[in-house]
Amino acid sequence: MDQPLQSPAQRAVEDAFHRMFELSRTEPAPDLAERLDRLSRLRAAVQDNESRFEAAISADFGHRSSIETAIAETLLVLGEIKHATKHLKKWMAPRRVATALQFMPARNRLIPQPLGVIGIIAPWNYPLQLTLAPAVGALAAGNRVMIKPSELVPRFSALLREVIAAKFDGTEMIVTAIDDDIAKSFASLPFDHLIFTGSTRIGRLVAEAAGRNLTPVTLELGGKSPVIIDPSADLDEAAARIAYGKLLNAGQTCIAPDYVLLPEAKVQAFAGKLDGQMRRMFGTDPDNTDYTSIVSDRHYSRLEALVADAAAKGAKILQAARPDDPAWKAKRKFPPTIVVGATPDMTIMQEEIFGPLLPIMGCKSASEPVSWINCHDRPLALYWFGKDEAARDEVLARTVSGGVTVNDCLFHFTQVNQPMGGIGASGTGAYHGEWGFNSLSKLKPVFYRSPFNRLADLYPPYGARIARLQKMLRFMS
């Protein structure tokens, strides 16, 4: 670290880190029973406080649908814990690796070992799931964990700190306070691995701070995740599924559909169907408890500015209500908004939206969506709708993204057997299930020499036998 931590809060975090760090180097790696016990305690922490977490998150947002918290947060975390518990014994076992013929009868193994101390910088939009899902992988891999929650969800952060402190020793896992000075210094601690979920802009700063210690990072960022609607798609089906994917958590989702590309001739029809589905799902009443609030006044104002900019530049705006309606604004609920006829010069097409706004762009040719996507940063998610398998496979082959869901939105993220991670500006590294275990373990290669192997023939002094062995090795190479 370049400078010592100064404030009492920073000093407490630094002291906790050093205790963890020292124990990670001096104590044996936790065995299967100890890791299962930690996972069991984490499960209890979530299950025993489920209603308290829902209430705290809702209070932080202004209002958060309890159903959305259960489906998108609690159940996903519990599923991660169940999956890790079921497979942990297998994940921890030494792994057989083939040995080249010339070294037989020696053998190779990969032995998973804990990295040490894992830091997690958590976001505000799914504070429970995006904090504890990475922690599941870290604990399963035998690591110690430090979590820095978001300052935008203070009630949740305080509750998580209380709950984790009640279930875990301070050298196993802790949750820090959310003071500004901790936020600025946390990434500078010499963790053995650092996981950050948040914006691309902050991700760059986190990676820079971690890089000073050569700390490896997993960055779960965001960006503009596109939807391609192929000419073969069922527009009614696509409209319903895209509406749900966009409006879950009021669009405050890093893999939410960010804009739609479809044939020009179908733009108006699709926009009408999408508007109908949004109204059907969430109505036109700001008191609808199924619809989630925007997290802060600043975020609400930013969304208003995006809509105003698009309208001033010629877009047609479809809304269930005006965002400046006092009934909506007082509850910080931003009306579902469709921006028809979006163009590249609009701000809404230049930055991640992170709210319930969905721009629609018409395309003149079948190749235009792929060309557009490939001219911009590689997205965290991509969504394709249609029945033409050849067209689908062409898009999958010619675009690169963090993940893809075909004929729906978001659900690739929920697949515990698949990795979740971005590429380039949308992130680096991956977690979920065994992928998280592997990312947060050192898979140490070990070569076991056999007494019957002829490797000693390689030693000098060189003579006729080295020539024979060299000829044999050349033949086998």
C-alpha positions as CSV (number, residue, x, y, z in Angstrom):
1,M,0.0,0.0,0.0
2,D,1.3,3.5,-0.9
3,Q,0.1,5.2,2.3
4,P,-1.0,4.0,5.7
5,L,-4.7,4.1,6.4
6,Q,-5.6,7.1,8.6
7,S,-9.2,7.2,9.9
8,P,-10.4,4.9,12.6
9,A,-12.7,3.1,10.2
10,Q,-9.8,2.5,7.7
11,R,-7.6,1.4,10.5
12,A,-10.2,-1.2,11.6
13,V,-10.5,-2.6,8.1
14,E,-6.7,-2.7,7.7
15,D,-6.3,-4.5,11.0
16,A,-9.0,-7.0,10.1
17,F,-7.3,-7.6,6.8
18,H,-4.0,-8.3,8.3
19,R,-5.4,-10.8,10.8
20,M,-7.0,-12.6,8.0
21,F,-3.9,-12.5,5.8
22,E,-1.6,-13.8,8.6
23,L,-4.0,-16.7,9.3
24,S,-4.3,-17.6,5.6
25,R,-0.5,-18.1,5.6
26,T,-0.1,-19.9,8.9
27,E,-3.2,-22.1,9.4
28,P,-3.9,-25.2,7.3
29,A,-6.4,-24.8,4.5
30,P,-9.9,-25.5,5.8
31,D,-11.1,-29.0,5.2
32,L,-14.3,-30.1,3.7
33,A,-16.2,-30.2,7.0
34,E,-15.2,-26.6,7.9
35,R,-16.1,-25.3,4.5
36,L,-19.5,-27.0,4.6
37,D,-20.0,-25.5,8.0
38,R,-19.3,-22.0,6.7
39,L,-21.7,-22.5,3.8
40,S,-24.4,-23.8,6.2
41,R,-24.0,-20.8,8.4
42,L,-24.3,-18.5,5.4
43,R,-27.5,-20.3,4.3
44,A,-28.9,-19.8,7.8
45,A,-27.9,-16.1,7.8
46,V,-30.0,-15.7,4.6
47,Q,-32.9,-17.9,5.5
48,D,-33.3,-16.6,9.1
49,N,-33.3,-13.0,7.9
50,E,-35.1,-13.1,4.6
51,S,-38.0,-10.8,5.6
52,R,-35.5,-8.4,7.2
53,F,-33.4,-8.2,4.1
54,E,-36.5,-7.6,1.9
55,A,-37.6,-4.8,4.2
56,A,-34.2,-3.2,4.4
57,I,-33.7,-3.3,0.6
58,S,-37.2,-1.9,0.0
59,A,-36.5,1.0,2.4
60,D,-33.3,1.8,0.7
61,F,-34.9,1.9,-2.7
62,G,-38.0,3.8,-1.6
63,H,-39.9,0.7,-2.6
64,R,-38.7,-2.7,-3.9
65,S,-41.1,-5.4,-4.8
66,S,-40.7,-8.2,-2.3
67,I,-41.3,-10.8,-5.0
68,E,-38.4,-9.4,-7.1
69,T,-36.1,-9.5,-4.0
70,A,-37.1,-13.2,-3.4
71,I,-36.8,-14.3,-7.0
72,A,-33.8,-12.3,-8.1
73,E,-31.8,-12.3,-4.9
74,T,-32.7,-14.7,-2.0
75,L,-33.5,-17.7,-4.1
76,L,-30.5,-17.3,-6.3
77,V,-28.1,-17.1,-3.3
78,L,-29.7,-20.1,-1.7
79,G,-29.4,-22.0,-5.0
80,E,-25.7,-21.1,-5.2
81,I,-25.1,-22.4,-1.6
82,K,-27.1,-25.6,-2.3
83,H,-25.1,-26.3,-5.5
84,A,-21.7,-25.6,-3.9
85,T,-22.6,-27.8,-0.9
86,K,-23.6,-30.7,-3.1
87,H,-20.5,-30.6,-5.3
88,L,-17.8,-29.3,-3.0
89,K,-16.2,-32.6,-2.2
90,K,-15.7,-33.3,-5.9
91,W,-14.4,-29.8,-6.6
92,M,-11.8,-30.1,-3.8
93,A,-10.4,-33.4,-4.9
94,P,-7.1,-33.5,-6.7
95,R,-7.8,-33.7,-10.5
96,R,-6.2,-36.2,-12.8
97,V,-4.3,-34.7,-15.7
98,A,-2.9,-36.7,-18.6
99,T,0.9,-37.3,-18.6
100,A,2.8,-37.2,-21.8
101,L,4.1,-40.6,-23.0
102,Q,7.8,-39.7,-22.6
103,F,7.3,-39.1,-18.9
104,M,5.4,-42.2,-18.1
105,P,4.9,-43.9,-15.7
106,A,4.9,-40.6,-13.8
107,R,1.6,-38.8,-13.1
108,N,0.2,-35.3,-13.0
109,R,-2.4,-33.8,-10.7
110,L,-4.1,-30.4,-10.2
111,I,-4.6,-29.7,-6.5
112,P,-7.1,-26.8,-5.7
113,Q,-5.9,-24.6,-2.8
114,P,-7.3,-21.4,-1.3
115,L,-5.9,-18.2,-2.5
116,G,-6.1,-16.5,0.9
117,V,-8.1,-13.4,1.5
118,I,-10.8,-12.3,-1.0
119,G,-12.2,-8.8,-1.2
120,I,-15.7,-8.1,-2.5
121,I,-16.9,-4.7,-3.5
122,A,-20.6,-5.0,-3.9
123,P,-23.1,-2.9,-5.8
124,W,-26.5,-1.4,-4.8
125,N,-28.8,-2.8,-7.4
126,Y,-29.0,-6.4,-6.2
127,P,-27.2,-5.9,-2.9
128,L,-27.9,-9.4,-1.4
129,Q,-27.3,-11.5,-4.5
130,L,-24.3,-9.7,-5.9
131,T,-22.7,-9.6,-2.5
132,L,-23.2,-13.2,-1.3
133,A,-23.1,-15.1,-4.6
134,P,-19.3,-14.3,-5.0
135,A,-18.9,-15.0,-1.3
136,V,-20.2,-18.5,-1.8
137,G,-17.5,-19.3,-4.2
138,A,-14.9,-17.7,-2.0
139,L,-15.9,-19.7,1.1
140,A,-16.2,-22.9,-0.9
141,A,-12.7,-22.5,-2.1
142,G,-11.5,-22.2,1.5
143,N,-10.8,-18.4,1.5
144,R,-11.4,-15.7,4.1
145,V,-13.7,-12.9,2.9
146,M,-14.0,-9.1,3.3
147,I,-17.1,-7.4,1.9
148,K,-17.5,-3.7,1.3
149,P,-21.2,-3.0,0.6
150,S,-22.6,0.0,-1.3
151,E,-23.2,3.3,0.4
152,L,-26.4,3.7,-1.6
153,V,-28.1,0.9,0.4
154,P,-27.2,1.9,4.0
155,R,-30.0,-0.1,5.8
156,F,-29.2,-3.2,3.9
157,S,-25.5,-2.8,4.5
158,A,-26.0,-2.3,8.3
159,L,-28.2,-5.4,8.4
160,L,-25.8,-7.5,6.5
161,R,-22.9,-6.4,8.7
162,E,-25.0,-7.4,11.8
163,V,-26.1,-10.8,10.4
164,I,-22.6,-11.8,9.2
165,A,-21.0,-10.8,12.5
166,A,-23.5,-13.0,14.3
167,K,-22.7,-16.1,12.2
168,F,-19.0,-15.7,11.4
169,D,-15.8,-15.1,13.3
170,G,-14.0,-11.9,12.3
171,T,-11.2,-13.9,10.7
172,E,-13.6,-15.9,8.5
173,M,-15.8,-13.2,6.9
174,I,-16.6,-9.6,7.8
175,V,-18.6,-6.8,6.3
176,T,-17.1,-3.4,6.5
177,A,-18.8,0.0,7.2
178,I,-19.7,2.1,4.2
179,D,-17.7,5.3,5.1
180,D,-16.3,7.2,2.1
181,D,-12.8,6.7,3.3
182,I,-13.2,2.9,3.3
183,A,-14.6,3.1,-0.2
184,K,-11.6,4.9,-1.5
185,S,-9.0,2.6,0.2
186,F,-10.6,-0.9,0.1
187,A,-9.4,-1.8,-3.4
188,S,-5.8,-0.8,-2.4
189,L,-5.5,-3.6,0.2
190,P,-3.3,-6.4,-1.1
191,F,-6.0,-9.0,-1.4
192,D,-5.3,-12.3,-3.0
193,H,-8.2,-11.7,-5.3
194,L,-10.7,-8.8,-5.6
195,I,-14.2,-9.0,-7.0
196,F,-16.0,-5.8,-8.1
197,T,-19.5,-5.4,-9.5
198,G,-20.5,-1.9,-10.8
199,S,-20.0,0.6,-13.5
200,T,-17.2,0.4,-16.1
201,R,-15.9,3.8,-15.0
202,I,-15.4,2.7,-11.4
203,G,-14.2,-0.7,-12.5
204,R,-11.2,1.0,-14.2
205,L,-10.3,2.8,-11.0
206,V,-10.7,-0.5,-9.0
207,A,-8.5,-2.3,-11.4
208,E,-5.9,0.4,-11.3
209,A,-5.8,0.4,-7.5
210,A,-5.6,-3.4,-7.3
211,G,-2.9,-3.5,-10.0
212,R,-0.5,-1.7,-7.7
213,N,-0.4,-4.8,-5.6
214,L,-0.7,-7.2,-8.6
215,T,-4.0,-8.3,-7.1
216,P,-6.0,-10.3,-9.7
217,V,-9.5,-9.0,-10.2
218,T,-12.9,-10.2,-11.3
219,L,-14.8,-7.2,-12.7
220,E,-18.5,-7.6,-13.3
221,L,-19.3,-4.4,-15.1
222,G,-22.1,-3.5,-17.5
223,G,-22.6,-1.5,-20.7
224,K,-25.3,-1.6,-23.3
225,S,-26.7,-5.1,-23.7
226,P,-28.5,-5.3,-27.1
227,V,-31.6,-7.2,-28.2
228,I,-31.8,-8.4,-31.8
229,I,-35.3,-9.2,-33.1
230,D,-35.0,-11.4,-36.2
231,P,-37.6,-11.2,-39.0
232,S,-38.6,-14.7,-38.0
233,A,-39.5,-13.7,-34.4
234,D,-43.0,-13.8,-32.9
235,L,-43.4,-10.1,-31.9
236,D,-46.0,-10.8,-29.2
237,E,-43.8,-13.3,-27.5
238,A,-40.7,-11.1,-27.8
239,A,-42.6,-8.0,-26.5
240,A,-43.7,-9.9,-23.3
241,R,-40.3,-11.3,-22.5
242,I,-38.4,-8.1,-23.3
243,A,-40.8,-6.1,-21.2
244,Y,-40.2,-8.4,-18.2
245,G,-36.4,-8.4,-18.7
246,K,-36.3,-4.6,-19.0
247,L,-38.6,-3.7,-16.1
248,L,-37.4,-6.2,-13.5
249,N,-36.0,-4.0,-10.7
250,A,-37.2,-1.0,-12.8
251,G,-34.4,-1.7,-15.2
252,Q,-31.7,-1.3,-12.6
253,T,-30.0,-4.5,-13.8
254,C,-26.5,-4.7,-15.3
255,I,-27.7,-7.3,-17.9
256,A,-31.1,-5.6,-18.6
257,P,-32.0,-5.2,-22.3
258,D,-30.5,-1.8,-23.1
259,Y,-31.8,-1.2,-26.7
260,V,-33.6,-3.2,-29.4
261,L,-32.6,-3.6,-33.0
262,L,-35.2,-4.9,-35.5
263,P,-36.3,-4.5,-39.1
264,E,-37.5,-0.9,-39.8
265,A,-40.9,-2.2,-41.1
266,K,-41.7,-3.8,-37.7
267,V,-40.7,-0.9,-35.4
268,Q,-44.1,0.6,-34.9
269,A,-45.9,-2.7,-34.5
270,F,-43.3,-3.9,-32.0
271,A,-43.4,-0.6,-30.0
272,G,-47.2,-0.9,-29.7
273,K,-47.0,-4.5,-28.5
274,L,-44.2,-3.7,-26.0
275,D,-46.1,-0.7,-24.6
276,G,-49.1,-2.9,-24.2
277,Q,-47.1,-5.6,-22.3
278,M,-45.5,-3.0,-20.0
279,R,-48.9,-1.6,-19.1
280,R,-50.3,-5.1,-18.6
281,M,-47.5,-6.1,-16.2
282,F,-47.2,-2.9,-14.2
283,G,-50.3,-0.8,-15.0
284,T,-50.4,3.0,-14.8
285,D,-50.6,3.4,-11.1
286,P,-47.5,4.4,-9.2
287,D,-48.9,2.7,-6.1
288,N,-48.5,-0.7,-7.8
289,T,-46.4,-2.7,-5.3
290,D,-45.0,-4.9,-8.1
291,Y,-43.1,-2.0,-9.5
292,T,-39.8,-0.9,-8.0
293,S,-38.5,2.6,-7.3
294,I,-35.4,4.3,-8.7
295,V,-32.7,4.2,-6.0
296,S,-32.1,7.9,-5.7
297,D,-33.2,11.4,-6.8
298,R,-29.9,11.8,-8.7
299,H,-30.6,8.6,-10.7
300,Y,-34.2,9.7,-11.4
301,S,-33.1,13.0,-12.7
302,R,-30.5,11.4,-15.0
303,L,-33.3,9.2,-16.5
304,E,-35.4,12.3,-17.0
305,A,-32.5,14.0,-18.9
306,L,-32.1,11.0,-21.2
307,V,-35.7,11.1,-22.2
308,A,-35.7,14.8,-22.7
309,D,-32.6,14.6,-24.9
310,A,-34.1,11.8,-27.0
311,A,-37.4,13.7,-27.5
312,A,-35.5,16.9,-28.4
313,K,-33.6,15.0,-31.1
314,G,-36.7,13.6,-32.7
315,A,-37.6,10.3,-30.9
316,K,-41.2,9.4,-30.2
317,I,-41.7,8.7,-26.5
318,L,-44.3,6.2,-25.3
319,Q,-45.0,6.4,-21.5
320,A,-47.6,5.2,-19.1
321,A,-47.3,8.6,-17.4
322,R,-45.0,11.6,-17.3
323,P,-42.0,11.2,-15.0
324,D,-42.5,14.7,-13.6
325,D,-46.0,13.7,-12.4
326,P,-45.9,14.3,-8.7
327,A,-47.6,11.0,-7.9
328,W,-44.8,9.1,-9.6
329,K,-41.9,11.4,-8.7
330,A,-42.7,11.4,-5.0
331,K,-42.3,7.7,-4.9
332,R,-39.3,7.8,-7.2
333,K,-41.1,5.5,-9.6
334,F,-40.1,6.2,-13.2
335,P,-42.8,5.3,-15.7
336,P,-41.9,2.5,-18.2
337,T,-40.7,4.4,-21.3
338,I,-40.2,3.3,-24.9
339,V,-38.0,5.5,-27.1
340,V,-39.1,4.9,-30.7
341,G,-36.7,5.9,-33.4
342,A,-33.6,6.2,-31.3
343,T,-30.5,7.5,-33.2
344,P,-26.8,7.3,-32.5
345,D,-26.5,11.0,-31.5
346,M,-28.9,10.6,-28.6
347,T,-27.3,10.3,-25.2
348,I,-29.5,7.3,-24.4
349,M,-27.6,5.4,-27.1
350,Q,-24.2,6.4,-25.8
351,E,-24.3,5.3,-22.2
352,E,-25.8,2.5,-20.1
353,I,-29.3,3.3,-19.2
354,F,-29.8,1.5,-15.9
355,G,-33.5,2.3,-15.7
356,P,-36.9,1.5,-17.3
357,L,-36.2,3.2,-20.6
358,L,-35.9,1.1,-23.8
359,P,-34.8,2.7,-27.1
360,I,-35.8,1.0,-30.4
361,M,-33.7,1.3,-33.6
362,G,-34.9,0.2,-37.0
363,C,-32.5,-1.6,-39.3
364,K,-32.5,-1.5,-43.1
365,S,-30.7,-4.9,-43.6
366,A,-30.2,-8.2,-41.8
367,S,-26.5,-7.5,-41.3
368,E,-26.9,-4.1,-39.7
369,P,-27.5,-5.3,-36.1
370,V,-24.3,-7.3,-36.0
371,S,-22.3,-4.4,-37.6
372,W,-23.7,-2.0,-35.0
373,I,-22.9,-4.3,-32.1
374,N,-19.4,-4.9,-33.4
375,C,-18.7,-1.2,-33.7
376,H,-19.1,-0.7,-29.9
377,D,-17.8,-2.1,-26.7
378,R,-18.5,-5.8,-26.3
379,P,-21.6,-6.1,-24.2
380,L,-22.2,-8.0,-20.9
381,A,-25.3,-9.7,-22.4
382,L,-26.9,-10.2,-25.8
383,Y,-30.4,-11.3,-26.5
384,W,-31.7,-12.8,-29.8
385,F,-35.3,-13.5,-30.7
386,G,-36.5,-15.6,-33.6
387,K,-37.1,-19.0,-35.1
388,D,-34.5,-19.0,-37.9
389,E,-31.7,-21.2,-36.5
390,A,-29.3,-20.3,-39.3
391,A,-29.7,-16.5,-38.6
392,R,-29.3,-17.2,-34.8
393,D,-26.1,-19.1,-35.3
394,E,-24.8,-16.4,-37.6
395,V,-25.3,-13.8,-34.8
396,L,-23.7,-16.1,-32.2
397,A,-20.7,-16.7,-34.4
398,R,-20.1,-13.1,-35.4
399,T,-20.6,-11.3,-32.0
400,V,-18.7,-11.6,-28.8
401,S,-20.5,-10.9,-25.5
402,G,-20.3,-11.9,-21.8
403,G,-23.4,-14.2,-22.2
404,V,-26.4,-14.8,-24.4
405,T,-30.0,-15.8,-23.8
406,V,-31.9,-16.9,-26.9
407,N,-35.7,-16.1,-27.1
408,D,-35.7,-14.6,-23.6
409,C,-33.8,-12.2,-21.4
410,L,-31.6,-12.5,-18.3
411,F,-31.8,-16.2,-17.8
412,H,-28.3,-17.1,-18.8
413,F,-27.3,-15.4,-15.5
414,T,-29.3,-17.9,-13.5
415,Q,-27.6,-21.0,-14.8
416,V,-25.4,-22.1,-11.9
417,N,-23.4,-24.5,-14.2
418,Q,-22.5,-21.7,-16.6
419,P,-19.9,-19.0,-15.9
420,M,-21.1,-15.4,-15.5
421,G,-18.6,-12.7,-16.7
422,G,-18.0,-9.9,-19.2
423,I,-15.4,-9.2,-21.7
424,G,-13.4,-6.0,-22.3
425,A,-15.4,-3.0,-21.1
426,S,-18.1,-5.2,-19.7
427,G,-15.8,-7.0,-17.3
428,T,-13.2,-9.7,-16.9
429,G,-13.2,-13.0,-15.1
430,A,-16.1,-15.2,-14.1
431,Y,-18.0,-16.8,-11.3
432,H,-21.0,-19.1,-10.5
433,G,-20.8,-22.6,-9.3
434,E,-17.5,-24.5,-10.1
435,W,-16.4,-21.5,-12.1
436,G,-16.3,-19.4,-9.0
437,F,-14.6,-22.1,-7.0
438,N,-11.9,-22.4,-9.7
439,S,-11.5,-18.6,-10.0
440,L,-10.9,-18.3,-6.3
441,S,-8.6,-21.3,-6.0
442,K,-5.0,-21.9,-7.0
443,L,-5.2,-25.0,-9.2
444,K,-1.6,-26.1,-8.4
445,P,0.0,-28.4,-10.9
446,V,2.0,-31.2,-9.3
447,F,4.2,-33.7,-11.2
448,Y,4.9,-37.0,-9.4
449,R,8.2,-38.5,-10.7
450,S,8.3,-42.2,-11.1
451,P,11.4,-44.2,-10.0
452,F,11.0,-46.1,-13.3
453,N,11.2,-43.0,-15.5
454,R,14.4,-42.5,-17.6
455,L,14.6,-38.8,-17.0
456,A,18.1,-39.3,-15.5
457,D,19.3,-40.1,-19.0
458,L,19.0,-36.4,-19.7
459,Y,21.8,-35.5,-17.2
460,P,25.3,-34.9,-18.3
461,P,27.9,-36.1,-19.2
462,Y,26.1,-36.5,-22.5
463,G,27.0,-39.5,-24.6
464,A,25.5,-42.0,-26.9
465,R,22.5,-42.6,-24.8
466,I,21.4,-38.9,-24.9
467,A,21.4,-39.1,-28.7
468,R,19.1,-42.1,-28.5
469,L,16.8,-40.4,-26.0
470,Q,16.8,-37.2,-28.1
471,K,15.8,-39.1,-31.1
472,M,13.0,-40.8,-29.1
473,L,11.7,-37.5,-27.7
474,R,11.8,-35.9,-31.2
475,F,9.6,-38.8,-32.5
476,M,7.1,-38.3,-29.6
477,S,6.9,-34.5,-30.0
